[in-house]
Amino acid sequence: MRSLLLVFCVAAAVVSCSKSEDVGDQNSSPDNDFFALKVGNSWVYKNYLYDSASESYLESTVVDSVSITATEEISGETYFVFRRNTVGNEDGLTVCNPNGEHYERLRALDGQLVNENGDVKFTYTDYSERVVQSEDWGTVYETLQDYDSTLTVEAGEFECMFSERYVKTTQGDQFPATDRFFYASGTGLIYDTSSYASSDKPAVIRRLYSYSVQ
């Protein structure tokens, strides 16, 4: 089974779009501030792969560079255009992002980071268990945890809120894997994991290496 993060990605068609390259004042709001939604902000993540021989995570050559390049109007709402450029995955590791550019359009809504389809990428206000995706073999859930965590990564030390993502079979049994997504207010994504559903250890960990937010 492919990694949880990759299985649950769905390509979205964009409708009624108009792009703006204006890097002036964005619509400032507490939600936008929490997720650091502003054109020009950027983040660099390094990928660390689990090594079963040493039972530790080793730095890989895969690097994800993310930046907010513009805003787009979609069905009357303003979305921020995230550009991710991945390098170093010449081996085609399925637990990491493929090489090249990928674009995602996101906005903040009532404490949630959502895409143009209304799918929730992260929430810092809703602690209920929510369905991410349903399949014949089971259902993917994600739940915001009700306590914070202090993380130290290459980019510094951050006080984070985090959610956990897991899969249950149609009989209600939970698979061993649990993925976690850590966000820091004013900075954005700090750390996340990608797992095979059958393993209790993430196959890859991404950590924030450097960033520039306004």
Backbone bond lengths (Angstrom), bond angles and torsions (degrees), N, CA, C in turn:
res aa  C-N    CA-C-N  psi(-1)  N-CA   C-N-CA  omega(-1)  CA-C   N-CA-C  phi
1 M - - - 1.464 - - 1.521 109.33 -
2 R 1.299 118.08 135.95 1.459 121.04 -179.33 1.518 109.73 -70.24
3 S 1.334 116.66 167.04 1.451 120.32 -175.38 1.520 111.43 -62.88
4 L 1.331 115.32 153.73 1.457 119.93 -178.23 1.521 111.25 -58.64
5 L 1.325 116.73 -44.34 1.457 119.43 -176.47 1.519 111.00 -62.23
6 L 1.331 116.83 -39.06 1.448 119.35 -175.59 1.519 111.84 -79.57
7 V 1.322 117.32 -36.26 1.454 119.70 -179.27 1.510 111.51 -62.72
8 F 1.335 117.22 -34.21 1.442 120.38 -170.73 1.526 113.48 -91.10
9 C 1.321 118.14 2.48 1.452 120.54 176.92 1.525 109.47 -78.92
10 V 1.305 116.56 133.22 1.460 121.69 -179.74 1.520 108.20 -124.78
11 A 1.326 116.67 127.47 1.466 120.34 177.52 1.519 109.17 -69.23
12 A 1.327 116.12 136.53 1.460 120.58 -176.30 1.519 110.60 -116.64
13 A 1.323 116.24 138.18 1.458 122.00 173.61 1.517 108.52 -87.43
14 V 1.325 116.75 137.06 1.456 121.48 -177.45 1.521 109.30 -100.73
15 V 1.347 116.41 128.68 1.460 121.06 -178.68 1.511 109.59 -123.04
16 S 1.328 115.10 153.61 1.464 122.58 176.36 1.522 111.48 50.33
17 C 1.331 117.15 52.66 1.465 121.04 -173.64 1.525 111.38 -104.66
18 S 1.314 114.38 144.63 1.464 120.57 167.40 1.503 107.35 -142.52
19 K 1.335 117.00 132.26 1.455 121.51 -172.62 1.521 111.03 -97.57
20 S 1.334 114.84 144.95 1.456 121.21 175.15 1.507 109.05 -128.09
21 E 1.316 117.55 128.91 1.452 122.08 176.69 1.526 111.56 -95.30
22 D 1.313 117.18 7.52 1.458 121.60 -177.89 1.514 110.26 -64.46
23 V 1.332 116.81 122.31 1.454 121.02 179.01 1.515 111.30 -103.66
24 G 1.315 116.87 19.42 1.451 121.37 177.29 1.509 111.10 -75.47
25 D 1.334 116.11 -150.92 1.455 120.19 -176.77 1.513 111.33 -60.73
26 Q 1.322 116.41 126.30 1.450 122.19 171.37 1.522 107.30 -91.63
27 N 1.318 117.41 165.22 1.453 120.66 176.90 1.521 109.04 -69.60
28 S 1.332 116.07 97.68 1.452 120.71 -177.06 1.519 109.76 -72.95
29 S 1.315 115.53 134.61 1.456 121.92 177.43 1.512 107.51 -157.13
30 P 1.344 118.27 161.02 1.469 119.62 177.34 1.525 112.59 -56.57
31 D 1.343 116.76 -38.82 1.460 119.99 179.52 1.521 111.15 -64.66
32 N 1.340 116.45 -47.76 1.462 119.82 179.06 1.523 110.88 -61.01
33 D 1.337 115.79 -38.95 1.463 119.67 179.74 1.523 110.80 -65.88
34 F 1.336 118.13 -41.01 1.465 120.76 -179.86 1.521 110.48 -59.78
35 F 1.330 116.77 -46.50 1.460 121.19 -176.23 1.536 112.87 -87.15
36 A 1.329 117.42 1.92 1.469 122.27 -179.88 1.519 111.46 56.96
37 L 1.332 115.41 46.79 1.463 120.65 -178.79 1.522 109.95 -86.68
38 K 1.296 115.36 97.96 1.459 122.02 176.85 1.521 108.90 -155.81
39 V 1.312 115.96 134.49 1.460 120.71 178.80 1.530 109.15 -58.78
40 G 1.317 116.12 132.41 1.460 122.06 -179.44 1.509 113.69 104.96
41 N 1.339 117.84 -19.29 1.466 119.93 177.62 1.520 110.04 -68.53
42 S 1.341 115.90 147.12 1.465 119.41 -176.88 1.526 111.25 -148.50
43 W 1.332 115.35 154.62 1.457 122.91 -177.56 1.530 109.17 -143.55
44 V 1.331 116.26 145.17 1.463 121.71 174.73 1.525 108.37 -124.33
45 Y 1.361 115.78 129.67 1.458 121.90 -178.15 1.529 110.06 -119.87
46 K 1.335 115.50 137.75 1.458 121.25 172.18 1.523 109.06 -102.41
47 N 1.334 115.77 146.69 1.460 122.67 -179.14 1.523 110.19 -105.16
48 Y 1.332 115.65 134.34 1.463 122.34 -179.84 1.525 108.56 -121.89
49 L 1.341 116.43 126.09 1.452 122.46 -174.86 1.528 110.65 -99.80
50 Y 1.329 115.05 141.25 1.464 119.67 179.06 1.517 110.32 -73.16
51 D 1.341 116.10 130.00 1.455 123.14 178.13 1.522 108.23 -110.42
52 S 1.342 116.10 110.06 1.469 120.03 -174.76 1.520 112.19 -66.56
53 A 1.336 118.27 -27.57 1.463 120.61 -178.82 1.520 111.47 -66.14
54 S 1.328 116.37 -44.28 1.467 120.71 -179.58 1.523 112.61 -97.37
55 E 1.358 116.17 -6.92 1.463 122.02 -176.62 1.525 111.31 53.24
56 S 1.331 114.69 43.50 1.464 120.79 179.84 1.524 108.59 -142.62
57 Y 1.335 115.55 173.13 1.461 121.22 -179.53 1.525 109.31 -105.38
58 L 1.329 115.02 125.49 1.453 121.51 -176.96 1.519 110.30 -108.97
59 E 1.320 115.59 139.70 1.465 120.06 -179.25 1.524 110.17 -63.69
60 S 1.327 115.87 132.18 1.460 121.44 177.16 1.525 109.03 -100.03
61 T 1.335 115.35 -179.02 1.467 120.14 176.89 1.523 112.03 -88.51
62 V 1.337 117.20 -2.77 1.463 120.97 -174.23 1.527 110.41 -82.10
63 V 1.322 115.46 126.20 1.467 122.21 179.99 1.524 108.62 -130.24
64 D 1.325 116.07 131.43 1.467 122.40 175.93 1.526 109.31 -107.45
65 S 1.324 116.40 121.04 1.469 121.57 175.97 1.525 108.09 -108.26
66 V 1.314 116.34 121.41 1.466 122.45 -174.92 1.519 109.41 -118.21
67 S 1.325 117.01 138.58 1.456 120.60 176.22 1.517 109.79 -148.23
68 I 1.329 116.20 152.52 1.473 121.52 173.15 1.518 106.74 -94.21
69 T 1.319 115.69 114.52 1.460 120.16 -170.70 1.516 114.19 -98.98
70 A 1.333 118.36 -22.47 1.465 120.92 -174.04 1.525 108.79 -171.13
71 T 1.323 115.59 179.30 1.460 121.46 168.75 1.523 108.39 -120.33
72 E 1.320 116.06 154.10 1.462 121.63 176.54 1.526 109.38 -134.56
73 E 1.324 115.27 142.20 1.459 121.16 173.70 1.526 108.43 -90.98
74 I 1.317 117.06 120.43 1.457 123.03 179.66 1.520 107.95 -126.88
75 S 1.328 115.81 114.62 1.469 121.64 -179.48 1.531 111.64 51.18
76 G 1.336 115.77 40.26 1.453 121.48 175.29 1.513 115.53 84.81
77 E 1.334 118.17 1.74 1.457 122.08 179.99 1.522 109.97 -114.89
78 T 1.339 116.81 147.73 1.454 122.32 -179.68 1.521 110.44 -91.94
79 Y 1.319 115.62 123.32 1.464 122.48 177.57 1.520 109.62 -114.94
80 F 1.323 115.62 149.03 1.455 121.63 175.76 1.524 108.80 -96.75
81 V 1.328 114.92 132.15 1.459 120.56 -177.02 1.536 109.03 -89.96
82 F 1.338 115.63 114.33 1.458 122.17 177.34 1.525 109.00 -96.19
83 R 1.314 116.83 124.47 1.462 122.40 174.90 1.525 108.62 -106.07
84 R 1.320 116.56 123.31 1.462 121.06 174.78 1.517 108.90 -113.06
85 N 1.316 116.71 125.83 1.456 121.60 175.75 1.527 107.91 -116.89
86 T 1.326 115.85 119.52 1.460 121.64 -177.88 1.520 109.99 -107.41
87 V 1.333 116.07 134.51 1.466 122.21 175.44 1.528 108.33 -130.02
88 G 1.328 115.60 160.07 1.460 120.56 173.57 1.516 115.54 91.41
89 N 1.343 117.29 0.92 1.465 119.41 -179.95 1.532 110.91 -103.48
90 E 1.322 116.00 49.51 1.464 120.31 179.16 1.526 112.17 -64.32
91 D 1.333 117.15 -23.76 1.463 120.46 -179.77 1.525 112.34 -81.29
92 G 1.319 117.46 -5.76 1.452 120.80 177.83 1.514 113.90 68.34
93 L 1.320 117.55 39.13 1.467 121.45 179.17 1.522 109.54 -61.90
94 T 1.331 117.26 122.14 1.464 120.44 -175.46 1.521 112.59 -73.20
95 V 1.327 118.06 -19.44 1.463 120.49 179.56 1.525 111.62 -82.18
96 C 1.328 117.06 -8.49 1.458 122.35 176.39 1.526 109.10 -113.35
97 N 1.324 115.65 164.03 1.461 119.67 176.38 1.529 110.38 -68.21
98 P 1.332 117.87 146.65 1.465 120.17 176.86 1.526 110.74 -71.10
99 N 1.310 115.84 154.41 1.463 120.29 176.70 1.525 110.77 -59.35
100 G 1.326 114.93 149.96 1.453 120.34 176.23 1.511 113.20 110.62
101 E 1.332 114.29 -174.66 1.462 121.19 -175.98 1.526 111.47 -92.95
102 H 1.328 114.18 144.90 1.459 121.38 174.89 1.527 106.79 -140.87
103 Y 1.338 116.58 138.20 1.453 120.95 -178.72 1.528 110.38 -116.59
104 E 1.324 115.56 140.62 1.461 122.04 179.26 1.526 108.26 -138.33
105 R 1.330 116.65 139.49 1.459 121.70 -178.48 1.522 109.04 -113.29
106 L 1.344 115.72 121.61 1.454 121.61 -172.37 1.518 110.69 -135.16
107 R 1.349 115.79 151.24 1.452 121.08 172.07 1.521 108.54 -143.58
108 A 1.322 116.36 162.60 1.457 122.10 177.65 1.521 109.32 -96.26
109 L 1.331 115.46 136.96 1.455 121.22 -178.30 1.523 108.98 -147.81
110 D 1.337 116.20 111.39 1.464 121.75 176.31 1.525 112.07 51.55
111 G 1.315 116.44 47.56 1.459 120.97 176.97 1.511 114.53 81.50
112 Q 1.329 116.97 7.86 1.457 120.95 -178.88 1.526 110.54 -120.11
113 L 1.319 115.47 148.65 1.454 122.07 172.87 1.519 106.88 -102.16
114 V 1.342 116.93 114.57 1.460 121.13 -172.03 1.523 110.87 -125.84
115 N 1.354 115.32 155.92 1.450 119.76 174.94 1.525 110.13 -96.87
116 E 1.342 116.78 -175.74 1.464 119.92 -173.56 1.522 112.94 -69.21
117 N 1.348 117.41 -13.75 1.460 121.20 175.73 1.525 112.59 -90.97
118 G 1.335 116.08 -2.76 1.455 120.27 -177.82 1.516 113.72 86.71
119 D 1.344 117.47 4.26 1.464 120.49 177.41 1.524 110.00 -71.59
120 V 1.329 116.63 135.92 1.462 122.05 -176.52 1.521 109.89 -87.67
121 K 1.326 116.20 122.45 1.464 121.54 176.81 1.520 110.50 -87.33
122 F 1.323 117.25 -36.70 1.465 122.05 176.65 1.521 108.14 -161.98
123 T 1.323 116.51 150.08 1.457 121.58 173.14 1.518 109.67 -134.02
124 Y 1.312 117.03 142.67 1.465 119.57 174.15 1.533 111.52 -114.06
125 T 1.324 117.23 13.20 1.463 120.96 -178.03 1.526 113.70 -125.97
126 D 1.320 118.22 -23.84 1.463 121.92 -173.32 1.532 109.71 -106.53
127 Y 1.335 116.02 112.48 1.464 121.11 -176.84 1.531 112.76 -94.96
128 S 1.303 117.79 4.37 1.461 119.76 -179.47 1.523 110.88 -78.02
129 E 1.333 115.47 154.16 1.451 120.34 175.72 1.523 108.88 -71.33
130 R 1.326 117.17 127.28 1.458 119.88 -178.65 1.522 110.14 -123.14
131 V 1.303 115.41 150.53 1.461 121.91 179.59 1.522 109.19 -84.20
132 V 1.322 115.93 127.56 1.464 121.94 175.77 1.522 110.43 -92.12
133 Q 1.340 115.36 -43.02 1.466 119.65 -177.90 1.521 108.82 -162.16
134 S 1.325 116.18 142.93 1.461 121.60 176.38 1.517 109.97 -118.70
135 E 1.334 116.00 135.03 1.453 122.84 178.15 1.528 108.54 -133.19
136 D 1.341 116.25 172.12 1.459 120.53 179.01 1.519 111.80 -61.84
137 W 1.345 116.61 -32.44 1.459 121.04 -175.78 1.531 113.06 -87.46
138 G 1.321 117.78 -11.26 1.455 119.09 -179.39 1.511 112.68 163.65
139 T 1.330 115.76 -176.00 1.460 122.50 -177.17 1.521 109.87 -128.28
140 V 1.314 115.65 137.05 1.455 122.70 178.03 1.525 108.72 -94.81
141 Y 1.325 115.71 129.34 1.458 121.40 179.42 1.526 109.92 -121.02
142 E 1.323 115.12 158.50 1.465 120.67 172.50 1.521 108.77 -141.73
143 T 1.334 116.24 139.42 1.461 121.47 -177.75 1.522 110.15 -136.99
144 L 1.325 116.43 127.60 1.462 121.66 173.58 1.520 108.75 -71.01
145 Q 1.326 116.29 131.84 1.463 120.73 -178.96 1.533 110.48 -84.70
146 D 1.329 115.88 148.88 1.464 119.83 -172.19 1.522 113.57 -93.44
147 Y 1.329 117.52 24.27 1.458 120.66 173.49 1.520 108.43 -144.57
148 D 1.332 115.72 154.58 1.456 121.20 -177.41 1.526 110.55 -90.46
149 S 1.305 115.06 166.18 1.457 121.10 178.67 1.521 109.16 -138.97
150 T 1.328 116.51 136.92 1.456 121.12 176.14 1.522 108.71 -93.84
151 L 1.323 116.21 122.30 1.462 121.84 -179.14 1.524 110.29 -116.72
152 T 1.320 115.16 138.53 1.451 120.73 172.69 1.526 108.22 -114.24
153 V 1.318 116.15 118.51 1.461 122.76 177.94 1.524 108.18 -126.53
154 E 1.320 116.70 -177.96 1.468 119.59 -177.68 1.524 112.78 -57.88
155 A 1.327 117.01 -31.01 1.468 120.82 -177.38 1.520 113.21 -81.23
156 G 1.345 117.63 -9.19 1.462 119.43 179.24 1.513 112.04 136.99
157 E 1.327 115.21 -167.12 1.464 121.92 179.19 1.525 109.07 -105.91
158 F 1.339 116.06 134.61 1.459 120.77 -174.58 1.524 110.68 -135.98
159 E 1.319 115.82 141.26 1.459 122.51 170.65 1.526 106.73 -90.26
160 C 1.316 116.17 117.28 1.465 120.74 -169.54 1.519 113.21 -119.35
161 M 1.321 115.23 149.74 1.447 122.83 161.47 1.530 106.35 -97.85
162 F 1.342 117.14 149.04 1.456 117.26 -178.05 1.521 111.25 -146.45
163 S 1.333 113.48 154.62 1.458 121.45 177.13 1.520 108.99 -118.71
164 E 1.340 114.99 159.93 1.453 121.28 177.06 1.525 109.37 -120.42
165 R 1.324 116.36 136.77 1.465 122.62 179.82 1.529 108.77 -118.00
166 Y 1.321 116.17 134.54 1.463 120.91 -175.00 1.524 108.76 -151.90
167 V 1.346 115.15 168.49 1.461 121.55 -176.35 1.518 109.32 -123.74
168 K 1.333 115.60 137.43 1.455 121.67 173.66 1.521 109.05 -118.64
169 T 1.321 115.37 142.85 1.452 119.99 175.80 1.527 109.60 -71.67
170 T 1.325 115.79 171.91 1.461 120.03 177.76 1.524 111.65 -64.61
171 Q 1.351 116.46 -18.66 1.469 120.46 176.59 1.524 112.65 -88.64
172 G 1.336 116.36 -4.07 1.454 120.20 177.96 1.513 114.93 95.79
173 D 1.330 118.31 1.60 1.457 121.51 177.85 1.527 109.77 -80.52
174 Q 1.331 116.22 139.16 1.461 120.31 -177.65 1.518 110.97 -93.40
175 F 1.344 116.37 135.76 1.456 121.36 174.33 1.529 109.58 -68.40
176 P 1.342 118.20 159.28 1.471 120.57 -177.77 1.528 114.38 -63.05
177 A 1.319 117.97 -31.62 1.467 120.61 -171.25 1.527 112.69 -72.76
178 T 1.331 114.69 142.22 1.465 122.16 169.41 1.515 108.04 -137.90
179 D 1.334 116.82 122.90 1.460 120.69 175.36 1.514 109.96 -101.04
180 R 1.329 116.36 149.35 1.458 121.74 -176.55 1.524 110.08 -128.50
181 F 1.340 114.30 145.69 1.465 122.31 -177.97 1.522 108.20 -131.10
182 F 1.333 116.99 117.65 1.454 123.03 -174.96 1.530 110.18 -109.61
183 Y 1.326 115.80 127.05 1.466 122.28 177.22 1.524 109.68 -123.82
184 A 1.327 116.05 141.01 1.463 122.45 175.19 1.520 108.87 -113.22
185 S 1.315 116.08 134.12 1.458 120.73 -179.70 1.522 111.08 -59.09
186 G 1.316 116.38 128.68 1.457 121.99 178.84 1.516 114.79 85.91
187 T 1.335 116.85 -8.21 1.467 120.47 -179.59 1.519 111.96 -119.78
188 G 1.331 117.54 -38.03 1.455 120.84 -178.64 1.509 112.19 101.99
189 L 1.329 116.41 -150.14 1.463 121.99 -176.70 1.529 110.51 -67.56
190 I 1.346 115.54 129.00 1.460 121.88 -179.16 1.521 111.61 -107.44
191 Y 1.339 116.04 -36.28 1.477 120.06 -167.86 1.514 107.59 -162.35
192 D 1.328 116.88 137.13 1.459 119.47 171.65 1.515 110.04 -150.30
193 T 1.330 115.96 167.87 1.454 121.38 -177.81 1.515 110.18 -129.60
194 S 1.328 115.35 160.95 1.458 122.37 175.51 1.517 107.89 -137.56
195 S 1.343 116.57 128.33 1.465 121.38 -172.11 1.507 112.18 -129.19
196 Y 1.335 114.92 157.44 1.447 121.18 163.82 1.523 106.89 -84.86
197 A 1.318 116.72 137.84 1.461 121.08 -172.62 1.522 112.67 -57.75
198 S 1.329 117.35 -28.62 1.458 120.99 -175.69 1.525 113.67 -85.89
199 S 1.338 117.96 -4.39 1.463 121.37 -176.28 1.524 111.70 -112.03
200 D 1.333 116.14 141.46 1.460 119.43 178.55 1.521 112.40 -89.57
201 K 1.338 116.88 3.08 1.461 121.13 176.61 1.532 108.72 -119.29
202 P 1.326 117.53 131.04 1.473 119.48 177.83 1.522 111.84 -57.71
203 A 1.313 116.53 141.94 1.463 120.88 177.33 1.521 111.09 -76.15
204 V 1.325 116.67 -30.18 1.459 120.58 179.78 1.526 109.44 -146.33
205 I 1.311 114.82 144.94 1.464 122.77 173.95 1.523 107.56 -120.40
206 R 1.329 115.97 133.42 1.470 120.33 173.48 1.517 108.38 -108.14
207 R 1.332 116.18 132.98 1.460 121.02 179.92 1.522 109.47 -127.06
208 L 1.332 114.98 143.02 1.464 120.24 178.90 1.510 109.68 -68.70
209 Y 1.327 115.89 122.34 1.455 121.77 -178.27 1.523 112.08 -95.35
210 S 1.344 116.46 -40.87 1.462 121.41 177.35 1.516 108.02 -157.77
211 Y 1.334 115.76 161.72 1.455 119.14 -179.89 1.525 110.44 -159.71
212 S 1.321 114.83 162.04 1.458 121.88 175.14 1.521 107.46 -143.10
213 V 1.335 116.92 109.28 1.465 121.27 179.09 1.520 108.96 -125.55
214 Q 1.339 114.33 146.53 1.466 120.31 -178.28 1.520 109.85 -100.97
